[in-house]
Amino acid sequence: QFSGLLGTVYRRGNLSFTRDGSSLISPVGNRIPVFDLKNNKCETFPLATRLNIVCVGLSPDGNLAILIDEEGSALLVSLIGKCVIHHFYFHKPVHSVSFSPDGKKFVVTKDNIALMYHAPGRKREFNAFVLDKTYYGPYDETTCIDWTDDSKCFAVGSKDMSTWVFGAERWANLIYYSLGGHKDIIVACFFEENSLDLYTISQDAALCVWQCDTELDGLKPMPPKHATREENAAKDDEEFLEEPKGEEIHGKANPNEQEARNKVKYSRVAKYFFNKEGDFNNLTSAAYHKKTHLLVTGFASGIFHLHELPDFNLIHSLSISDQRIASISINCTGDWIAFGCSGLGQLLVWEWQSESYVLKQQGHFNSMVSLAYSPDGQYIVTGGEDGKVKVWNTSSSFCFVTFTEHTSGVTAVTFTSNGYVILSASLDGTVRAFDLHRYRNFRTFTSPRPSQFSCLAVDSSGEIVSAGSQDSFEIFIWSMQSGRLLDILSGHEGPISSLSFNPMKCVLASASWDKTVKLWDMLDSWSTKETLILNSDVLVVAFRPDGKELAVAALNGQITFWDHENAVQTGSIEGRHDLQMGRKELDKITAKQAAKGKSFTTLCYSADGQSILAGGLSKFVCIYNVKEQILMKKFEISCNFSLDAMEEYLDRRKMTEFGSMALIDEGGGGEDGVAIPLPGVKRGDMSYRHFKPEIRVTCLQFSPTGRSWAATTTEGLLVYSLDSGLIFDPFELDIDVTPSNIHKTLCQKEYTMAIIMAFKLNEKKLIQEVIEAVPSNEVDVVCSSLPDLYVEKVLEFLASAFETSCHLEFYLIWAHKLLMLHGQKLKTRSVKLLPVIQFLQKSIQRHFEDVSKLCEWNIYNIKYALAISQQRGMKR
């Protein structure tokens, strides 16, 4: 199941803090990751909208969220259950959405109107979104919303440089008219705390302070009026309309004196300018915290200001980047400020009082090309076309180190077997080695003549580094220890597309566009051991984890399996039809015809070697059973129609007599009218006004623990993992195996029998209860009496229990006894058990790192305290 989204932290839309102020919701494409800032973790909800999310509205109680995409499709989401409650379509793009502070209403702005809906409550309703009122007034598109603290009124800003104050109910002394005073688009408007006083901010960096002559308590309700027969008939007709408009309320731009008499009046008491020099006058976003009177404004140049209102005192003026600040949010306490920069994909949370970062994350601002798991499955390294190498923690989903030494796109990354060295190959003609202890580039491998490296491999000992060139058709071999170039392997007649080392032997497999796969013996004078000839250009090769089989993907869409010892083909899979390539907006041929020329560009064996993952220029990732050579499952990595090549058929509504609407937009300014895309070009021309990235899978990797796999895609780095907590999956279940019988056996102190019965029922909580009921002095006896079949299952449970349990020593005793008593038998099945052992190692290693840091800190404090006490004793 979908587990998480890494590699991208912010794209577009508004940032929102949760009710407690400790978590941040940041839209990424059509998904919603939630960053837990106190526990330093990130979780991506298992739901997605149809297109990119543009605005998010959170309910005041923190239970519900409304996600709205580019076309106006909305999802009502439960933040507690992490599921979709209701779908709704607003028919047009929505600019902003905001719940009232009491949680009873919410306002949505689209075009030049504001729509107020009854918020979904606890009672069951046929329609979760019931339209209450439609407000008219602005002449241009609306941009922002803000509510008064008692939910009586709300303000709406517009592109026509005016701000309108509307009532959630009809008030006798409040008429709706526009507040001017600005010369540019209104970016934000904010009410003062428990007041009708208003602040309006425009794009030309001007702030107007509006004072109201009436308090919130001074608003008088409208006397009830009796409905006429015509109004009742109109209401009856409205029930049959597809989209009822509710009560229509029209504001007046210039009310006359008689209408405005004895009514609420606004007067402008001050106007401030953020920058009088005019160096960076394009204000892009703003946020206001009412309790602390803190105003935060962001500019297109990456600069942000902190002001105290209403006196407009400058507190801070700082820069976070040279890119436009797209969104700002302040948490409920006013301590943390979140900034989102869509140009760099940057997300920052800044504590302004201590002037320190709570969170500082940035994804690859270009496509991710490759990834690799560390040997214990704890980290993932990614390389991108932006020339950066980033290392991500799989448990927290955060990037903790970025290497920027490469000057061109990174084409391949890998870990060495010890897990402390990362190797990366780049188009800048270098292969670099990075140390994860000191976070530095300690080796740089180069070729005698400048070459663009397209692939990379390192042997199981971590001593031999190899990289393939795409322009000189050669393979370069270096020594990791000395950094010297050991040899240059020639023989291929086309660009080298992929390299892979046999995990068990020092044999290198190289794939090339010359329709061959060559096997090189690293111990026998670098000679060619075997040449496998295929019918088409070879794109990728991969060895099975036990090294006894080689998988090869070619340009004709076939995956072939080889016994490389005897140079015999053992099987093949025709995978071209499983890719299901979508049709791009600019394609002249159908998706079915385009799929004939498509193929898999990345392969990876599962940890046990029984299955193989395959992906390419498609939204699907296929898992095949190697032995049966059949498709087991297809994963749809994205349902985001903001990406290109997602639909199998073109939408007829987008077709005109002159061609596709996409062609009209992209080729509008060209001399020839329509721009024809060049064949083989994977990235669009960024000079076009409209650009949709194409969906594709660039790299796949299975975790060494066998519990998850990851894919670098146009969407980001997607991680899929096993989630057995929701699935009832019994093992050799008998009629006598029930929870009550397991508890009876446990009371009789028959611990081994109780454990076997619990594993047959296969419920995690019950297994945990049984194992934790075994006394620590009985563990040795129970482990020795466990059947071999259940030893592996207990080890797997221990590995998963280590992730969350606080009984560290108890589970360590279990792991130690099992490995000591059954070590020899487990060794005979090492290939099959390797994922389980690596999963256990990952869990223990993580605890070791945490506990060792704590112990070192305590030892340092004790030594410091002793040294201080000795000094004081000497002085006496």
N, C-alpha and C positions, 0 to 999 in steps of 0.2 A: 504494500500500500504506500501511497505518497506520504513521505515522512517530513521533508523540509526543503526549503529553497535557500541556497547559499549563493554567494558570488555577486548578488545584487541586493542593495539595501534600500534604494529609493529611485523611482523613475519620474513620477508626476503625481499631482493631486495634493490634498491637504493633509498635514500631519495632525494626529490627535492623541493626546494623553488620556489614559484611562482614568476612572473616577478617583482611585487612590493616588494617582500621580506618579506611580512607580513603573508603569509600563507605557510603551509608545507604539501606536499603530501607524505603520508606514506603507502606503500602497506600492506594490511592485508589479507592474503590468496588470494582469487581471487577478492577482492573488493578494492576500493580506497577511504579512508577517507581523507578529507582535514581539517587541523587544522588551524583555523583563530586565530593567536596568539595575534592580537591587540584587538579583541572583545571577546576573550576567549570562542570560540565556536568550535564545530566539526560537520562536515557534511559528510555523506557517500553518494557517487554517486549511483543512482539507476541502476547500470549496473555491470556486472560481467564477467570475462573471464572463459574459460572452466577449466583451471587448475590454480595453484598458480602463481601469478605474480612474475617474477624474475627481470625485468628491466622496467624502465619508462623513456621516453624521452619527454621533454617539448619543444615546439617551442619558439623562442625568444620573439614573441609578446604575449605569454601567453594564446593563444586561443585554441591551439591543444595539445594533448598528445598522445603518442604511448605507449600502454600497451602490453607487450609481456610475455607470460606464459612459463611454463617449456618445452613444446614441440615445441615452436616456433610459436604458433598462436598469431596473433597481432590484436589489436583493435585500430582503429583511433578514438579518442574521442574528442568531443567538450567540452571544460571546461566551456564555456558560456552556451550552451544549455543543458549540462550534459547528452548527448546522444551519441550513437555509430554512426559514419559516415560511416566507412568502415571496413570490415574484410579482413585479409590477412594471408597467411600461409607461413612461411619461410622454412618449411620442416625439419629443424633441430634446436636443442636448440640454443638460441641466448645469447651471453655473455654480450653485451652492445649495447646501441643505443644513438646517439647524433645528434642533429640538428646543422647545421652550423649557425654562428652568424647572417648572413643575412637572414636566414630562407628559403633559396631556395633549399637546399639539406639536406639530413640526411644520416648518415653512420650507418650500422648495422654490427657487427662482429659475425661470427659463424664459427665453426671449425677453420681452419687456414687462412681464407680469410676475406676481408672487402668488403662489398657491399654498393655502393653509389646510392641512389635513388633521383629522383626529388621529393621535398616536395610537398604535395598537396596544390594547390593555391586557389585563389578565383574563378577562372573559373571552370566550370563543366567539369569533365573528366570521361571517361568510366572506367578507372582504376586509383585510387588515388595514387598507388605506381608504378612509372615507373622506372625501373632499368636503371641507366646511365652507371656505370662502375663496374667491378669486379677486385679487387686488390689481387694479389698473392705475397707472399714473406715469411712470417713466416713458420717455419717447425712444429710448435705445435699450440695449441689453442690460440686464441687471447683473451686478458683480458680487455683492456681499450682503450678509444679514447679521443683525445683532438684536438680542432681546433685552428688555428691562428685567430686573431681578424678580419682580412679582408676576411676570408673564402677561402683563396687561397690554404692552405695546411692543412693536419691533420696528427696526429701521432697515431700509433697503437702499443700497448704493447703486448707481447706474453709470453707464458709459456716456450718458448725456450730461455729465458733470453735476448732477443733482442728487440729493438724498431725500428720501421720503420716509415720514414717520406714520405708521399705520397702527390701528388698534386691533388686538386679537378679538375684542368684543366691540360693539357699537357704543361709543362714548358721546354724550350730548355736547360736551364742550371741546371736543377734539375734531377739527376738520383736517383733511389730508391734503397738504400742499408741499411743494418742493422747497428744499433749502439749497440755495446756490452758493456763490462765493468762490467757486473753484474754476480753474481754466483747463483742467484735464480730467481724465477718467478717475472716478472714485475707486480707490483700491480697498479701503476698509472704513467702517464706521463703528463706533463703540459708545454705548451708554455709560454714564458714570454710575457708581454704586448707589442703589436705592434712590435713583433720581431719573428725571427725564432729560437732564443735561447731556449733550451729545458732542462727540469728537468725530470729525470727518477728515480723512486723509486722501489726497489725490496723487496721481502718478508723477506730477511735476514737483513732488516733495514739499507740498504745502499742507499745513494742519490748521483747520478752523475749529474754534471752540464756540459751541452754541449753548446759550443759557436759556432755560425754560422758566416762565413766570409761574408755573404751576407744579406742585408736588405730585407724586404718584397717587397719594390719597385724595387729591383734589379732582380726579377724573370722575365725572358724573355719568352714571349709566343712562342709556337711552330709554325713555318710557316705552313699554310694549305697545305695538300697534296691531290692529286686527287685520288679518289677511283678507283680501278681497277674493271674489269668486274667480277672477282671471288669474290671480297668483296661485290659487289652489290648483287650477287646471294646468298651469305651467309646471307646477311641482309634479303632478301626475304624469305629464308628458316626459319629464326629466328622468323618471324611473326607467323609461324604455330606451333612453339614450345610452350609447356605448361608454361615453365619458361625460358624466354629469359635471356641470360647472359650479354647482353650489351657489352660494349667494355672491353676486357680483358687486364689487365696491369700486367706484371710480374716484380717483383723487383729482384735485384741481391745481393746475400750475400757478394760477394767479387769482385767488379768491378776492371778491370785492369787499369793500369796507363793511357793508352791512352783514355779510356772512361771517366775517372775522371778528365782529364785535362780541365781547364777553367770551371769547374762545381762548384756547391755549395758544400762547405766542412764543416764538423763538427769536432770540436776538443774538447776533454774532458779537461776542465780547473780545475775541482776540484772533489773530491769524499769525502763524509762525511758519518760517521756512527752514528746512533742515540743512540746506547748504546754500549759502549766499554766493559762493564763488562759482557755482554751476559746474563743478568738476564731474559730479556723478548725480545728475538730477533725475534719473529714472528710478523711482521707487516702485518696487515689485511686490512686496508683501509686508504685512504688519500684524502684530498681536498685542493685546492689552490685558493686563491683570488688574481687575477692579479693586481688590482689597489693598494691594500695595501701590496702586496708581503707577504701575510700571508699563511704559510703552516701548515696544521693540519694533524697529523698522528695518527692512532689508532692501538692498539696492542691486541694480543690475551689475555693478562692478564687484560684487562680493563683500561689500562693506555693510556693517549693520550698526545701528545706534540704539542706545538705551537712554530713555528720557523719563523724568519724573513729571507727571502731570498733576494739576493744571498749570504749574509754573514753567513747564518746559525746560527743566534743569537737565543738562547733559550729564549722564553718569559714566557711560563708556562709548567709545567709537573705535571699533575694531574691524579687521578683515579676516574672513575665513578662507577665501580663495579668490580667484579672478573671474569666477563664473557667477551667473545670476542666481540670487537666492529666491527659490520658487515658493517656499512655504515656511512659515514660522508658527510655533505653538508654545504656550507656557503652561506648566503643570499647575495643579490646584493650589499648591502652597506658594507658588511664585518663585521657587528656588531654581528650577531647571528650565532652560530654554532650548527647544529643538529647532534645528535649521535643516532644510532639505535643498540641495542643489541638483537639479535635474541634468544639467550639462555634464557633470562629472559622475553622477550617480552617488552623491556624497550625502551622508547623514551624520549630523553632529548634535550632541546634547551637551550644553554648556551650563555649568553652575556659576552664575554671574557674581555671586558674593565672594566666593573663594577664587574666582577666575581660573577654574580648572575644568577639564573635560570629563564628563561622566561616560560618554560614548563618542568614539571617533571612528567611523567606518566608511570605507569607500570600495565599491566593487570595481570590476574591470569596465572602463567606460567604452571599450570596444568589445568585440566578440571574444568569448572564451574558446580556446582551440583544443586544449588538452588538460588531462587531469591524471593524478595517481594517488592511490591510497598508501599510507605508511604501513609497514609490515604488521603492526598491531591494530590497524584499523582506526586509530585514534585521530589521525590528521588526514586532510586531503590537501594536496598541492595543485594549483591551477596555473596555467600559462595562457596569456591572452595576446591578441593582436596589438594591444597597447604597449607591449614590451615588458609587462610586469609579471612577476612570479609571486603568487600569494599563497599563504598557508592558512588553512581553516581548521578549526576544532570541530569535530563532528558532533560532540555532545552539546556545545554551546552555540554552534553555527556562526561564530565570530571569526574574523580574520585577525590573527595576532602578529603577523610579520609580513612585510611586503619588500621584495627585492626589486630594485629599479636599475640594475647595472646594464641590462640589455638596451641597445639603441634601436632595435627593430622588433618586429613581431616574434613572439615565442611560438615555436612549432611543436615542441614535445617536452614533457617533464617526467621525471621518475625519481623514486627513492632508491637508495642502496639497501642492502639486506639488513643492515644494523638499524636503519630508520633515522639516523642522525645526519645524513648527507642528502641533499637534493641536487639533482642534475637537470639542467635545462639547455635545450638547443634552440638556436635562433637564426633568423634570416640575416642577422648582422655578421655572420661568419664565425661565431664563437659558441663553444659549449662551456657553461660555467657550473662550478660546484659550490654549493652554499652550505655552511655549517649551521646546524640548528642549536648548537650549544652557545655560540657567540654571535649568531646572526650576522655572518659576514661571508663575502665571496672570497674563498681561500684558494681556488684554482680556476684558471681560465685556459681552456684548450683551444688552439687555433690550428688551421691547416697552412701548408707552405704557400698555396695560392688561395686568395679569397674565394670562399665557397658559401653558398646558402644551404644551411643544414635543414633537412625536412623531417628527419626522424632520429630517434635516439634509443639506445639500449645499454644496459649495464649487466654484467654477469652476476651470478649468485654470490660470489665472494666479494663483490664490490671493487675489484682491482682493475678490471678491464672495461674501458668506456669506449663505445663505438657510436659513430654518427654517420648518417648517409647524406650525400650531397644531391641536390636536384639539378645542378647545372654541369658538374664535371663527371657524373655517373660513378663516383668512387665512394668507398667506405673507409673512414679514417678510424684507426685504433690507437688509443692513448692508454698510458699507465696512470691510474689514480694516485699511486704513491709518489711518483717522481714528476708527473705532469708531462712527460716526454711523449712525442709521437712515435709509436712502436712500428706501425706499418700502414700502408695504403693498399686496400684490396681493390683490384680492378678486374673487370670481366663483364659487368653489366653494360648493356648498350642503350639504356634509357635511364631517366631519373629514378633514384632510389625512393620508394614510397613508404617502406616499413621495415623495421628491424626487430628481431626478438631473440633473446638468449634462451636456450634450453635450461630450465631450472635445475636439472640433475646432472647435466654434462656441460662441458665448455664448448658448446656448438652454437654458432650464430646462424640464424636464418634471415636472409635478406630478400625482399620483394622489390620488383622493378616493373616499370612500364614496358620492358622488353619481353613480357609474357613468360618470365621465368622466376623461379624461387631458387636461390643458391644456398647451400649449407656449407659453412666454413668451419673447419676444425681449428680451434684456437691453440691447441697443444701440439699440432703437427705442422709446423712451419706455415701457418695461416693458409693452408691449401684448400681448394674447393673439394669438399667431400662428396657432394652430390648436387645435381642440377635437376630440378623438377620443371617440366615444360607444361604450360597451360595454354588454353585456347584464346585467352584474352589478357589484356593488361592487368597485372596484379596490383591491388590497392592496399591490402593489409594482410599480415600473417600473425598468428598467435599460437604459442605452445600450450598444451594442456598442463595443469599444475604438476603432474607426475612426469612430464617430459616425454611421454610415449606416443603422443599424437600431435600433429600439426594441422591447424585450420587455416585455410587460404580463401580470401574473398577477392573476386575478380570483377572486371568492368562489365561482364555480361550478366551480372546479378547472381552468379552461382557462388555457393560456399562449398569448397571441397575439403575433404579430410584425408590426411596422408599418414601412412606408416613410414616415417622418414628414415628409419634404419634400413628398410628394404626398398625405399623409393617406390612404394605401391600405394595407389589411391584406394582408400577403404570405404569411401562414401561421398555423396554430394547432396546438397540441398538447393533446389531451384527457388530462390527467395525473391525474385523480381516482383512477383504478384503480391507478395506480403507487404511490400513497402507502401503501396497505395499512395503514390505521389499525388499531391493536390495540384490544382491548376492555378497558375499565377495570373494576375490581372492583365499582364501584357502578353501572355502566351497566345500564339496564333493557332495552336493545336490543342486537342482535348487532353485531360489528365491521363486517360487510358493510353493515348499514343505517347505522351511524354514519359510515362512509366517504363516503356520498353527500353529506354536508354539509361535507366537509373540502376544504381547498384549500392551495395553496402560499403561504407567507407570506414567503419570501425567494428572490431570484433573483440570479444572478451569471454573467456571460459569462466564458469562459476567456480566457487572455491573447491567443490568436490569433483569437478571435471565432467559431470554428467550432462550439463546443459551448456549452451553457448548463447551469449547476448549479441545481437547485431543491430546496427543502426546506420542511418545515412541521411540523404536529403529528403527527409520525410518527417511527419509528426508521430510516427510509430517506432517503437523499439520492440523487436521480436525476440522471443526466447524459444530456442529449439532444443529438443532432446537429441543428443548426438547419436546415441545408439539406435533409436528408432527413426531418426531423421525426419521428425514431424514437428510442426509448429505447436508449442504448448500454450503460449499466451502472447497477446499483443498489448503493449502499453501505449495509450495515447498520452504523450507527454504534455500536450497543451490543447486547450479548447479556445484559445484567444484568437478571435478573428481580426484583431488589429494587425496580425502578422500576415505576410503574403504566403501563398501556396497552401492555404488551410482548407479551401473548399474544393470539392471534386468537380462541381459544375458552377459556371458563372451565373450570377444573379441577373435575370432578365431585366429587372428594374433598373440596373446600372448600364444597360445597353441602349444606345441611341442610334439614330440613322447614320451618325458620323463615326460610330465605334464606341468603345468602352468609356465610361466617365473617368476612369483612372488615366486613360490616355489624354483626355482633354486637359486634365489638371497638370500632368507632368510635362506635356509637350506644348503648353500654351504659348511660351515665349520663343519657341524655336523657329528657325527660318523655314524648315520643311513641315512645320505643323506638328508632326508626331515623332517622338524620339524612339528609335528602335534599340532595345537592349542588346549588347554584344553577347555572343554565345560564350559560355564558360565564366562569365562575370558573376561572382557570388555576392559581392557587395554592391548596393545601389549607388547611384551618383548623388552625392550629398548636396550638389548644387541645385538639384530639383527642389521645387517648393513642397512637394509631397513625396514622402519616402516611407515605404513599408518594408521592414526587414523580413527576409525569407526564413521560414521555420526550417531548422535542420538540427541534426545531432552530430556533433563534431568528434566526441570521444565518449567511450563507455568504460567503466571499470567496476569489477566486483570487489567487494570488501574481502580482505583475507579471513575475516571472521565468518563469512558466509551468511551474515545476517542482513546485509544491505548491498545495494549497488547504486552507483552515481552516474549521471550523464551530463556533459556540458552541452547546452543547447542555446538557441537564440533567446530563450526565456531567462536563462541563468544556469546555475548548477543545481540540478534536481537530484534529490536523494530519495530512494524507495527502500523501505525496510519491512521486515516481517513484524506483524503486530498480532501476536497470538492471544492477547488478552481478551479479545472479543469473539474468538472462534472456539467452539466446542469440538475438540479433536482428540477423542479417546484413543487409547493404545491397548490392543488385546483385551477389550472390556468384557468382563463376565457379568452374569446376572446378580452375583453376590457382592459385587464391588459397588457399594453405596457410601456416601459420606458418613452415615450412622455406623455402618460396619467398620469403617476405617477408624472412627473415634473409639469404638469398642476394643479393636485390636490395639490401639495406642494405650488405652487404659490398662490392658493386660501386659503392657511393656514388651510386646512383640514388635520391636521397632523396625526390623528388616521387612517383615510382612506388611506392616503399615505403609512403609515407603513404597514397596512394590505396588500395593493397591492404589496408593495416591497417584503414582505415575500412570497406572492403567486408566484412571479417571481423567488425568491430565488437566487438572484445574490448579492454576499457579498458587492461589491463596491457600488451598488445602495442602499442597506439597510443602509450601513454606511453613505452615503450621506443624506438619508432621516432623519435618527435619529439625525445626527449632525446639521441638519437644524432646529430642534425643539428648540425654545428658552428655556433657563434653567428655567424661571418662568412659562412656560407652561407644564413642565414635569409632574407635579402633576396631572393636568387635563387629559393629554393624557393617563397616567398610569391608572387612574380610569376608563377611557372609553374603555380600551383595552379588547377584549373578552378573556375568560379564555384560549382558545386554543392557542392564540398568546402570552400570558404571558410567557409560557415556552420557546417559540422560541426567544423572546426578551432576556430572561435571558441567553440562550445558545449563542446568538450573543454577548451579553455583555462580557461573559467569554472569548470568542475568541478575541474580540476587545481589551480587557485589555492587551493581550500578546504583541501587537505592537503599540497601540495608545498612544499618548502623552497627550490626553485630560483626565487626570486622574480624576479630580474633577467632570467633567461633567458626566462621566460614573458611578462614585460612587453615584451621585445624582439619576441617573436612577435606579441603583441596590437597593438603599435604599428605594425609593418610591414604586417600584414594590413589594418588600418583605413586606413593612409595609401595603400596601393596599390589597395585595392578599395573605398574609401569612397564614390565616386560611384555605382558599381553597387549597393552595399548600400543607398544612400539611396533608390533607386527601389523597393526592396522593404522599406521601413522598417516598414510595418505588420506584415508577417509576421515580420520579424527583431527587432522590438522586445523580445519576451521574452528572446531570446538576449543582446542588448546589455545589457538590464537585469540579467540573471544575471551577466554579466561585470563590470558596474559594481559590483554588490553585493560580489563577491569582491575586487575591487581596493580598494574603499572600506574593507572590513574590515581588509585589510592596511595600508592607508594610516593608519588610526586607530591600529593597534597600533605601527607603525614610527614614526609621528610622535611618539607619547607617549615612546617609547624615545629618540628623537633629542633631544627637548626636555629630557628628564631628563639625558642625557649632556652637552648644551650647558651646562645649569645647573651640573653637577658640574665641568666644565672651567673655567667662569667663576669658580666658587667657589674651585677650587684655585689659579687664577692670582691671584685677589684675596688669598688667604692668603699666597702666595709673595711678592707685591709688598709686603705689610705687613711680612713678616719682613725683606725686603731694605731697606726704609726704616728699620726699627729698627736694623739693623746699620750 
